[in-house]
Amino acid sequence: MSVPPPPEPITGARLLFSLDPAVSHLNHGAFGAVPIVAQRAQQRLRDEMEADPLRFFTQGLADRVAHTRRHLANFLGADPDGTTLTTNTTTGVAVVLQSLGLRAGDEVLTTDHGYGAVDLSIRRECRRTGATHRALRVPLTATDEQVVQIVRDGLRPGRTRLLVVDQITSATARLFPVAAIVGVAGEHGVPVLVDAAHAPGMLPASVSSIGADFWVGNLHKWGYAPRGTAVLVVTPRWRDRIEPLVVSWEQESGFPARLEWQGTSDYTAWLSAPAGLYTLRSLGVDRVRAHNAGLAAYGQRVVGDALGVPPTDLPDPGGPAVAMRLVPLPAGLATTLDGARALQTRIAERLATQVAIMAWDGRGWLRLCGQVYNAPEEYQRLAVRLPGLLAQR
Ligand SMILES: Cc1ncc(COP(=O)(O)O)c(C=O)c1O
């Protein structure tokens, strides 16, 4: 079967970033890449901050933060009154977990596609409180209906105090039907936290339509914001119960100020997030989304072919907008976290190509992303050189 053609390139987009041209950057999903416009916006804010720190922090900063919060909530289709800025998804998850008041006998339910650090956070909160963590097995090939059924069957009403589900999974690059999952959990009175680390900018998401009790997403991945920019969206019934990890002067101010103000910190990433969205909008949000998803699909086929993987064995991401795709690695390779990390480093050093290598379900996977700064030739080069590198075990 011949590989379908790649999408039309977005001409000149690479020059909007400061990426090293000697490297193929096929792992946008890990730490993003900040467009130069947003870097400059942040530098201008830092210059302003350093020119007169007292003025920067005490005159108008709260209004600027509120303006940014409304801007980002509007972009995401989230209720601005239920939105709080936070530094990253890891923090947003921890904030929710420690606000639940878990007790012995309670459980936190996840799937086995969850993000490693989120699972570790859940386990620590469970250890601290006497609650337990249970992960539902969801086969990679499960249809949306099957995923919803697995969740329905897995809920233990009265005991399951929180269901954590990813909107787009990291290890398996899979879009989950989160709105339907939230609906099912709601029927059983189980609150849901949606880990939407990859959703902002990638999906035409309307956070409000998902209806989750908690939704947390990074702007610093597919939304082109400077790193340290994420939002946590909370439904009205939880807003008064959400506590920051660290108490600040704004503790008595309620939601969201008590969460957003974290003492002397650098708030310039948040304030420059709209400049990242400006780049996305200038390129055309829908055009960028279609390009990125199409290029990731192209890369999956090209590299999959090179590794001898039949197209039918290439995992389907569960929706056309997902700009990350998996290719299974030969059996026995990168089956552990350490093995995956070592192979990822070897590919970066030997092939000058940044990819994600994941260990999931007892085997190794290569995760490829598509972004406006990528070209089809980068995936083709990887396809030519990867089989040789994998053969040298
Ligand atoms: C699904 C998922 N959740 C959480 C995170 C953590 O995001 P951050 O490092 O910004 O906290 C990631 C990061 O890649 C992720 O993919």
The ligand as an SDF file (V2000), in Angstrom:
LIG
                    3D

 16 16  0  0  0  0  0  0  0  0999 V2000
   -1.0500   13.4790   29.4270 C   0  0  0  0  0  0  0  0  0  0  0  0
   -0.0890   14.3580   30.1560 C   0  0  0  0  0  0  0  0  0  0  0  0
   -0.3710   14.7610   31.4030 N   0  0  0  0  0  0  0  0  0  0  0  0
    0.4440   15.5630   32.0940 C   0  0  0  0  0  0  0  0  0  0  0  0
    1.6190   16.0190   31.5480 C   0  0  0  0  0  0  0  0  0  0  0  0
    2.5070   16.9050   32.3770 C   0  0  0  0  0  0  0  0  0  0  0  0
    2.5780   18.1780   31.8250 O   0  0  0  0  0  0  0  0  0  0  0  0
    3.5440   19.2280   32.5200 P   0  0  0  0  0  0  0  0  0  0  0  0
    4.9260   18.6680   32.4370 O   0  0  0  0  0  0  0  0  0  0  0  0
    3.3820   20.4790   31.7250 O   0  0  0  0  0  0  0  0  0  0  0  0
    3.0960   19.3780   33.9160 O   0  0  0  0  0  0  0  0  0  0  0  0
    1.9720   15.6310   30.2690 C   0  0  0  0  0  0  0  0  0  0  0  0
    3.2510   16.0760   29.6710 C   0  0  0  0  0  0  0  0  0  0  0  0
    3.6330   15.7090   28.5960 O   0  0  0  0  0  0  0  0  0  0  0  0
    1.1090   14.7730   29.5450 C   0  0  0  0  0  0  0  0  0  0  0  0
    1.4040   14.3600   28.3150 O   0  0  0  0  0  0  0  0  0  0  0  0
  1  2  1  0
  2  3  1  0
  2 15  2  0
  3  4  2  0
  4  5  1  0
  5  6  1  0
  5 12  2  0
  6  7  1  0
  7  8  1  0
  8  9  2  0
  8 10  1  0
  8 11  1  0
 12 13  1  0
 12 15  1  0
 13 14  2  0
 15 16  1  0
M  END
$$$$
